[in-house]
Amino acid sequence: MMSKSLCTIAVFAALAHSAAAAPLPQVVEKLLQTSPDILSDVGQRRASDAAVDKAKSGYYPRIDLSVGAGREYTNDLSTRTNFGGGTDYNRQEAQAILTQMLFDGMATKNEVARQRARQLGAAHRLANTSEDIALKTAEAYLDVLRQQELVALTQANLDAHLSTAEQVKLRTSGGFGRKSDDEQIDARVSLAKANLSAAQSSLNEAKIAYMRLVGEVPEDLAKPDTPANLPASMEEAANWAVANNRLLLAAKADVDGANAQHGLAESQMYPRVDLEAGAVYTNSLDGVAVEDSTRYYGMVRMRYTFKSGGDRAYVAETKQLAYSAQEVARRVERQVRQNAALSWNAMSIAAERVPVLTQYANSSKSARDEYSKQFSLGQRSLLDLLDSENEYFTARRDLVAGQYDELRAKFRLLADGNQLLSTLNVKPLAETELAQQ
């Protein structure tokens, strides 16, 4: 297992870019520029910009130009009078028509509103994806740091056992020790070595996960500062997250878009009124000797299509879709509240445990040091010393885990409230800025 993990590390290291010392904000900022998930959302955001411009075009005049040329055969009273029957001739015509919408049942207004809601939702989703990527990066970053510290502690624990083993061997060789002590220390050294192998394996797995996400070998990572000024209560955390969470804001934008879609469907039930102005040029029209004819006109034109049951059903469909979007937004809000409450609870519990674990580690160290002195004087048994050493190792391991659990929970809470990037001093992508307007 160990050799397999090391081989995997080597493969990733060969494929990954060369790494330098990188603080967490720098790693996050780089990943925001290269993550496929981010770039996909950027594409959606930019596409929504074009969709808004397309929707606005409904307010502007439209010019249609048509030109035609061909042969025409005509047989009517005029041709029979002039030519004794039907005749064919070259026909040419051209026309230009300018159309300005005056009233379309608010279709254009609703389409612009729908596309603006889509644009807003795309910006919010990009911001949410950015926070999610930042959180995943931070968690992978912290996991490597955590496992590195645990490996260091496990190595120190092994070194302590080896030092004790050396003392025991000297005693035994001098005739002052017991064979059972040799067997006891050998067993504890073997266990310490096994713990070190397991810790190194966990570190390798953390590095592999980091490289898979970031694309670089984790080297010289620096423990980030602990965030401050977080919500003081679970209720405050939930309300804070609801006010700032971009996924929830995207869901609310979807509600606006669904309402606009319903308005767009209703607009089809109204007549359309346009102002038209045109010029028509024809050549040899009606088969008589008129070579050219040009006409100019201007008019207000109303069009109305009598609707079928399908149109009314579509109005009913979009109304239900708007209701559905509202319920989705309510569900997202509940999820945001729950996530923020869970993150705050985890942070609170971890914050309470760290001082206790710190005291436990300090007390265990004092006890271990005292037992070591007493063992040297023959006042403590080897088992007492080994147990105190093991308790000290366990206390330090639990303290490291507690410290990183607290930091991880704080980062999760910041991401729930869309504040992780700002806390890390990482500038969000420009495409997210519209959502702030």
C-alpha positions in Angstrom: 0.0 0.0 0.0 2.8 2.4 0.9 4.8 1.8 -2.3 1.6 2.1 -4.3 0.9 5.5 -2.8 4.4 6.7 -3.4 4.3 5.6 -7.0 1.0 7.5 -7.4 2.6 10.6 -5.9 5.5 10.3 -8.3 3.2 10.1 -11.3 1.2 13.1 -10.2 4.4 15.0 -9.5 5.7 14.3 -13.0 2.5 15.5 -14.6 1.9 18.5 -12.4 3.5 21.9 -12.8 6.5 22.8 -10.8 5.5 24.1 -7.4 6.8 26.8 -5.2 5.9 28.1 -1.8 2.2 29.1 -2.2 0.0 30.7 0.4 -3.7 29.6 0.3 -5.0 32.9 -1.3 -2.5 32.5 -4.2 -3.5 28.9 -4.8 -7.2 29.8 -4.8 -6.7 32.8 -7.1 -4.9 30.7 -9.6 -7.5 27.9 -9.5 -10.3 30.5 -10.2 -8.6 31.2 -13.6 -8.2 27.6 -14.6 -11.0 25.5 -13.1 -13.2 23.9 -15.8 -16.3 24.4 -13.5 -15.4 28.1 -13.2 -14.8 28.6 -17.0 -18.0 26.8 -17.8 -20.0 29.2 -15.6 -18.1 32.2 -17.1 -19.3 31.0 -20.5 -22.9 30.8 -19.3 -22.6 34.3 -17.8 -21.2 35.8 -21.0 -23.9 34.0 -23.1 -26.5 35.7 -20.9 -25.1 39.1 -21.7 -25.7 38.4 -25.4 -29.2 37.1 -24.7 -30.1 40.4 -22.9 -28.9 42.4 -25.9 -30.9 40.1 -28.2 -34.0 40.7 -26.1 -33.5 44.5 -26.2 -33.5 44.4 -30.0 -37.3 44.0 -29.8 -37.5 47.7 -28.9 -35.6 48.9 -32.0 -36.9 49.3 -35.5 -36.4 46.6 -38.0 -35.6 47.1 -41.7 -36.5 44.4 -44.2 -35.1 44.6 -47.8 -36.2 42.3 -50.6 -35.2 42.2 -54.2 -36.5 39.8 -56.9 -36.1 39.2 -60.7 -37.6 36.6 -63.0 -40.3 35.9 -65.6 -44.0 36.4 -65.3 -46.9 35.3 -67.5 -50.1 37.2 -67.4 -53.4 36.6 -69.2 -56.2 39.0 -68.2 -58.4 41.6 -69.8 -55.6 44.1 -70.2 -53.2 41.7 -72.0 -56.0 40.4 -74.2 -56.9 43.9 -75.2 -53.3 45.0 -75.9 -51.7 41.8 -77.1 -54.6 39.6 -78.1 -54.0 37.1 -75.4 -51.6 36.3 -72.6 -48.0 37.5 -72.5 -44.8 36.8 -70.5 -42.2 39.3 -69.6 -39.3 40.1 -67.3 -40.4 41.0 -63.8 -38.2 43.0 -61.4 -39.1 44.3 -58.0 -37.5 45.7 -54.8 -38.9 46.8 -51.6 -37.7 48.2 -48.2 -39.9 48.1 -45.2 -39.2 49.7 -41.8 -41.2 48.3 -38.9 -41.3 49.9 -35.4 -43.1 48.0 -32.7 -45.6 50.2 -30.9 -47.3 47.5 -28.7 -46.6 43.8 -28.4 -48.6 42.9 -25.3 -45.4 43.6 -23.2 -43.7 40.7 -24.9 -40.4 42.6 -25.3 -40.5 43.9 -21.8 -41.0 40.5 -20.3 -38.4 38.9 -22.6 -35.8 41.5 -21.4 -36.8 40.8 -17.8 -36.5 37.1 -18.4 -33.0 37.4 -19.9 -31.9 39.9 -17.2 -33.0 37.4 -14.6 -31.0 34.7 -16.4 -28.0 37.1 -16.5 -28.3 37.8 -12.8 -28.7 34.1 -12.0 -25.6 33.2 -14.1 -23.6 35.8 -12.2 -24.8 34.5 -8.8 -24.0 30.9 -9.8 -20.5 31.8 -10.9 -20.0 33.5 -7.6 -21.3 30.4 -5.8 -19.1 28.1 -7.8 -16.1 30.4 -7.0 -16.8 30.1 -3.3 -17.3 26.3 -3.6 -13.9 26.0 -5.5 -12.3 28.2 -2.9 -13.7 26.0 -0.1 -12.6 22.7 -1.7 -9.1 24.2 -2.3 -8.9 25.3 1.3 -10.1 21.9 2.6 -7.5 20.1 0.5 -4.8 22.6 1.6 -5.7 22.2 5.3 -5.8 18.4 5.0 -2.2 18.3 3.7 -1.1 20.6 6.5 -3.0 18.5 9.1 -1.5 15.3 7.9 2.0 16.8 7.8 1.7 17.8 11.4 0.4 14.3 12.3 3.3 12.7 10.6 5.7 14.9 12.5 3.9 14.0 15.8 4.0 10.3 14.9 7.7 10.5 14.1 8.4 12.2 17.4 6.4 9.5 19.1 8.5 6.8 17.4 11.7 8.7 18.4 10.6 8.8 22.0 10.0 5.1 22.0 13.3 4.4 20.4 15.0 6.5 23.1 13.2 4.6 25.8 14.1 1.3 24.1 17.8 2.3 24.2 17.5 2.9 28.0 15.8 -0.4 28.5 18.4 -2.3 26.5 21.2 -0.7 28.5 19.5 -1.8 31.7 18.9 -5.3 30.5 22.5 -5.7 29.3 23.7 -4.4 32.7 21.6 -7.0 34.5 19.2 -4.5 36.0 16.3 -5.0 33.6 13.7 -7.7 32.9 13.2 -9.7 29.8 9.5 -8.7 29.9 10.6 -5.1 29.6 12.5 -5.8 26.4 9.4 -7.5 25.0 7.1 -4.7 26.1 9.2 -1.9 24.5 9.7 -3.9 21.3 6.0 -4.2 21.0 5.4 -0.5 21.6 8.2 0.4 19.1 6.5 -1.8 16.5 3.2 -0.1 17.1 4.8 3.3 16.8 6.4 2.3 13.5 3.0 1.1 12.2 1.4 4.3 13.3 4.0 6.3 11.3 3.4 4.2 8.2 -0.3 4.8 8.5 0.3 8.6 9.0 2.6 8.8 6.0 0.0 6.9 3.9 -2.7 9.4 4.9 -0.4 12.3 4.0 0.2 10.8 0.6 -3.5 10.5 0.0 -4.0 14.1 1.1 -1.3 15.2 -1.4 -2.9 13.2 -4.2 -6.2 14.8 -3.5 -4.5 18.2 -3.5 -2.7 17.6 -6.8 -5.9 16.3 -8.4 -7.6 19.6 -7.6 -4.8 22.1 -7.9 -2.5 20.5 -10.4 0.6 21.2 -8.4 2.7 19.4 -5.8 1.9 20.8 -2.4 5.2 22.2 -1.2 6.0 24.7 1.6 2.3 25.2 2.5 1.7 27.9 5.2 -1.1 27.6 7.7 -3.6 30.3 7.0 -4.7 32.8 9.7 -7.8 32.0 11.7 -10.8 34.0 10.5 -12.4 36.4 12.9 -15.6 38.4 13.2 -17.9 35.5 12.5 -21.6 35.3 13.6 -21.9 35.0 17.4 -25.0 32.7 17.4 -26.5 29.9 15.3 -29.5 32.1 14.4 -27.3 35.0 13.4 -25.2 32.6 11.2 -28.3 31.3 9.5 -29.7 34.8 8.8 -26.3 36.0 7.7 -26.0 33.2 5.2 -29.5 33.7 3.8 -28.7 37.4 3.2 -25.5 36.6 1.4 -25.6 33.2 -0.1 -25.3 33.5 -3.9 -26.9 30.1 -4.7 -30.0 31.4 -2.9 -29.9 34.7 -4.8 -29.6 32.7 -8.0 -32.7 30.7 -7.1 -34.6 34.0 -6.4 -33.4 35.3 -9.8 -34.9 32.1 -11.3 -38.2 33.1 -9.7 -38.1 36.5 -11.4 -37.3 34.7 -14.7 -40.2 32.3 -14.4 -42.6 35.2 -13.6 -41.3 37.0 -16.7 -41.8 33.8 -18.7 -45.4 33.8 -17.6 -45.8 37.4 -18.6 -44.3 36.6 -22.0 -46.8 33.8 -22.5 -49.7 36.1 -21.6 -48.5 38.7 -24.0 -49.3 36.4 -26.9 -53.0 36.8 -26.1 -52.9 40.5 -27.1 -52.8 42.1 -30.6 -49.5 43.5 -31.9 -49.4 47.0 -33.3 -46.5 48.2 -35.5 -45.7 51.4 -37.4 -44.7 50.5 -40.9 -43.0 52.7 -43.6 -42.0 51.3 -46.9 -41.0 51.8 -50.5 -41.8 49.4 -53.4 -40.3 49.5 -56.8 -41.6 47.3 -59.7 -40.9 46.9 -63.4 -43.4 45.8 -66.1 -46.1 45.2 -63.5 -49.4 43.8 -64.9 -48.0 43.2 -68.3 -48.7 46.6 -69.7 -46.3 49.2 -71.1 -45.5 50.8 -67.7 -41.7 50.3 -67.4 -41.2 51.4 -63.7 -43.5 52.0 -60.7 -42.4 53.3 -57.3 -44.7 53.5 -54.3 -44.2 54.9 -50.8 -46.4 54.3 -47.8 -46.7 54.6 -44.1 -49.3 53.0 -41.8 -50.1 51.7 -38.4 -50.7 47.9 -38.7 -52.4 45.7 -36.2 -52.1 42.0 -36.2 -54.0 39.5 -34.1 -54.0 35.8 -34.2 -57.0 34.1 -32.7 -55.6 31.7 -30.1 -56.1 28.0 -29.7 -56.5 26.1 -26.6 -52.7 25.3 -26.7 -51.9 29.0 -26.2 -54.1 29.2 -23.1 -52.6 25.9 -21.8 -49.1 27.4 -22.2 -50.1 30.4 -20.1 -51.3 27.9 -17.4 -48.1 25.9 -17.7 -45.8 29.0 -17.2 -47.9 30.0 -14.2 -47.3 26.6 -12.6 -43.6 26.8 -13.5 -43.4 30.2 -11.6 -45.0 28.5 -8.6 -42.4 25.7 -8.9 -39.5 28.2 -9.0 -40.8 29.8 -5.8 -40.8 26.5 -4.0 -37.3 25.7 -5.3 -36.1 29.0 -3.8 -37.8 28.2 -0.5 -36.1 24.8 -0.5 -32.7 26.3 -1.2 -33.3 28.9 1.6 -34.0 26.0 4.0 -30.8 24.2 2.9 -28.7 27.4 3.3 -30.1 27.9 6.8 -29.3 24.2 7.7 -25.8 24.3 6.2 -25.0 27.5 8.0 -26.4 26.2 11.3 -24.4 23.0 10.9 -21.2 24.9 10.1 -21.7 27.2 13.0 -22.4 24.3 15.4 -19.2 22.5 14.2 -17.2 25.7 14.6 -18.6 26.3 18.1 -18.0 22.8 19.3 -14.4 22.8 17.9 -13.7 26.2 19.5 -14.9 24.9 22.9 -12.7 21.7 22.5 -9.4 23.4 21.5 -8.7 25.0 24.9 -9.6 21.8 26.7 -7.4 19.7 24.4 -4.6 22.2 24.8 -4.8 21.8 28.6 -5.0 18.0 28.1 -1.8 18.1 26.0 0.1 20.3 28.4 -0.9 18.1 31.4 0.0 15.0 29.5 3.4 16.5 28.7 4.0 17.3 32.3 3.0 13.9 33.4 5.2 12.2 30.7 8.2 14.3 31.8 7.7 13.5 35.4 7.2 9.8 34.7 10.4 9.8 32.6 12.4 11.2 35.5 10.9 8.7 37.9 11.6 5.9 35.6 15.2 6.9 35.4 15.3 6.7 39.2 13.6 3.4 39.3 10.4 4.8 40.8 8.1 4.1 37.9 7.6 0.9 35.8 8.3 0.8 32.1 4.6 0.3 31.5 3.8 3.5 33.4 6.2 5.4 31.2 5.0 3.9 28.0 1.4 4.6 28.9 2.2 8.2 29.7 4.1 8.6 26.4 1.2 7.1 24.5 -1.3 9.4 26.3 0.9 12.5 25.4 1.0 11.4 21.8 -2.8 10.9 21.7 -3.4 14.3 23.4 -1.2 16.1 20.8 -2.9 14.3 17.9 -6.3 15.2 19.2 -5.2 18.8 19.6 -4.0 19.0 16.0 -7.3 17.5 14.8 -9.3 19.9 16.9 -7.4 22.9 15.7 -7.9 22.0 12.0 -11.5 21.0 12.6 -12.2 24.5 13.9 -10.4 26.2 11.0 -12.2 24.0 8.5 -15.6 24.8 10.1 -14.9 28.5 10.0 -14.0 28.3 6.3 -17.3 26.4 5.6 -19.3 29.0 7.4 -17.6 31.8 5.4 -18.4 29.9 2.2 -22.1 29.5 3.3 -22.2 33.3 3.6 -20.2 34.0 0.4 -17.4 35.6 2.4 -14.6 33.1 1.9 -12.9 34.8 -1.0 -13.1 38.2 0.6 -11.7 36.8 3.8 -8.8 35.3 1.8 -8.4 38.7 0.0 -9.0 37.0 -3.3 -10.7 39.3 -5.9 -13.7 37.6 -7.5 -14.0 37.3 -11.2 -15.3 40.3 -13.1 -18.3 38.3 -14.4 -19.7 38.1 -10.9 -19.9 41.8 -10.4 -23.2 42.4 -12.1 -24.9 40.5 -9.3 -23.9 43.3 -6.9 -25.6 46.0 -9.0 
